[in-house]
Amino acid sequence: MQFKVLLIEDNQEISCNIAEYFEPFGVIMDFAYDGEQGVNLALNHYYDCIILDIMLPKMDGLSVCKLLREQANRHVPIIMLTARDALDDKLVGFSYGADDYLTKPFALEELLVRCLALAKRHLLNSERTLKLGEISLNLQTQQVQRAGHTVMLQPIPFKILQLLMEHHPRPLSRSEISDKIWGDEPTDSDALRSHVYQLRKSIDKPFEKNVIKTIHSVGLALDIE
């Protein structure tokens, strides 16, 4: 199973060391080198975990964490990195919404284990049924219903619908959808277009109103209030 991690760290040497250690384990990484860039990436892309340094240019890590907890449409596990090891500093980090705390210098192996454990635990503890309007999607049974009627979906159209529901009302670009489903082995645009067509055929065609909408030059979204 692949995990996507956002690393918000202004020290490029540390970022490179983490990336070199993580990537052989199938971890896909994005990087931000200041707080503002980190917030922008975190709010507009899907991540399984965020590694967040406290001392950052433009916006410190505590402010980043607080802003993400206020504005993100889903809870993403956050591990804070800091040179401060006092208990009070850790308590402040947790009060701002951090899920874990690691003091520099740290072992790369420990960071990886903590990161993967947080992401897996959050996945297991997350709500197993998503509901939006007349659509419900059960993540355990892979069952989808619309207006009380069972809708049969293949795995990829199911995943596309899940992503759209998790990010609603924000639209998702086709590259975001492709990135989350296929990771660093993206498929061609025709294949994604075919899966979207199958999703529309199953979730929209039998009903009066279409809920899958295309926003020109932006991507896909759900037309659900």
Residue pairs with C-beta under 8 A, 6 or more apart in sequence:
1 26
2 26
2 27
2 28
2 183
2 184
3 26
3 27
3 28
3 48
3 49
3 115
3 116
3 119
4 27
4 28
4 29
4 30
4 46
4 47
4 48
4 179
4 180
4 183
5 22
5 27
5 28
5 29
5 30
5 47
5 48
5 49
5 50
5 51
5 115
6 29
6 30
6 31
6 32
6 38
6 41
6 42
6 45
6 47
6 49
6 50
6 51
7 15
7 18
7 19
7 29
7 30
7 31
7 32
7 50
7 51
8 31
8 32
8 33
8 35
8 37
8 38
8 42
8 50
8 51
8 52
8 53
8 56
8 61
8 64
9 15
9 18
9 31
9 32
9 33
9 51
9 53
9 56
9 81
10 33
10 34
10 53
10 55
10 56
10 57
11 53
12 33
15 31
15 33
17 108
18 29
18 51
18 108
18 111
19 29
19 31
21 108
21 109
21 112
22 29
22 108
22 112
22 115
23 29
25 112
25 116
27 112
27 115
27 116
28 183
28 184
30 41
30 45
30 47
32 38
32 40
32 41
33 57
34 56
34 57
34 58
34 59
35 56
35 57
35 58
35 59
35 60
35 61
35 63
35 64
36 58
36 59
37 58
38 50
38 52
38 56
38 59
38 64
39 59
39 64
39 67
39 68
42 50
42 64
42 68
42 72
42 76
43 68
43 71
43 72
44 170
45 176
45 179
46 163
46 166
46 167
46 176
46 179
46 180
47 76
48 76
48 77
48 119
48 122
48 123
49 76
49 77
49 78
49 79
49 115
49 116
49 118
49 119
50 68
50 76
50 77
50 78
50 79
51 78
51 79
51 81
51 111
51 115
52 61
52 64
52 65
52 78
52 79
52 80
52 81
52 98
53 61
53 80
53 81
53 82
54 60
54 61
54 62
54 80
54 81
54 82
54 84
54 93
55 61
55 82
55 83
56 64
59 67
61 80
61 81
61 82
62 92
62 93
62 96
65 78
65 80
65 93
65 96
65 97
65 98
66 96
66 97
68 76
68 78
68 97
69 75
69 96
69 97
73 166
73 167
73 168
73 170
74 166
74 167
75 122
75 126
76 122
77 99
77 100
77 115
77 118
77 119
77 121
77 122
78 97
78 98
78 99
78 100
79 98
79 99
79 100
79 101
79 102
79 111
79 114
79 115
79 118
80 93
80 98
80 100
80 101
80 102
81 102
81 103
81 104
81 106
82 89
82 93
82 101
82 102
82 103
82 104
83 103
83 104
84 103
85 103
90 101
93 101
94 101
99 118
99 122
100 114
100 118
102 110
102 111
102 114
126 139
128 138
128 139
128 140
129 136
129 137
129 138
129 139
130 136
130 137
130 139
130 162
130 165
130 166
131 137
132 165
132 168
132 222
132 224
133 211
133 224
133 225
134 146
134 147
134 148
135 144
135 145
135 146
135 161
135 165
135 203
135 211
135 222
135 224
136 144
136 145
137 143
137 144
137 158
137 161
137 162
137 165
138 144
139 162
142 153
142 155
142 158
143 150
144 150
144 151
144 152
144 153
144 158
144 161
144 203
145 151
146 203
146 207
146 211
147 207
149 206
151 202
151 203
152 202
153 161
153 198
153 199
153 202
153 203
154 195
154 198
156 181
156 195
156 198
157 195
157 196
157 198
157 199
157 202
159 180
159 181
160 177
160 181
160 195
160 196
160 199
160 220
161 199
161 203
163 172
163 176
163 177
163 180
163 181
164 172
164 212
164 220
164 221
164 222
165 222
168 221
168 222
168 224
169 221
169 222
170 221
171 215
171 218
171 219
171 220
171 221
172 219
172 220
172 221
173 218
173 219
174 189
174 192
174 219
174 220
176 219
177 192
177 219
177 220
178 186
178 187
178 192
179 186
196 212
196 220
199 212
200 210
200 212
203 211
203 212
204 210
204 211
204 212
209 223
210 223
211 222
211 223
211 224
212 220
212 222
212 223
213 220
213 221
213 222
213 223
214 220
215 221
